[in-house]
Amino acid sequence: MVNDCQVSFGFLPAKSQILIRTASFLQRFAVSENNLCLLFANDARQQLQSVFMQVGDNVRAAHQLCSAVFAKLFAVIYSLTVTVTESRNN
């Protein structure tokens, strides 16, 4: 029920939201022209890559991360729905 509401209203689990916001921040930080940010741009890029690797190999940007997280959530909900439907039919 909670998963259905999350999908219906576009709310991801807190862990996923934090992951996406972290990626968005690091992506903007890594390309900032601010002198202080430039000092740590390589660290930001490395952290960004580790965030992307948590979701999948094909993720290269924050918007792709968001899409991948939603796709995984939909896949989980779909599999739960199929399981419940099958158990009701038997």
Buried (B, 14 or more C-beta within 10 A) or exposed (E): EEBEEBBEEEEBEEEBEEBBEBBBBBBEBBEEEEEEBEEEBEEBBEBBEEBBEEBEEEBEEBEBBBEBBBEBBEEEBEEEEEEEEEEEEE
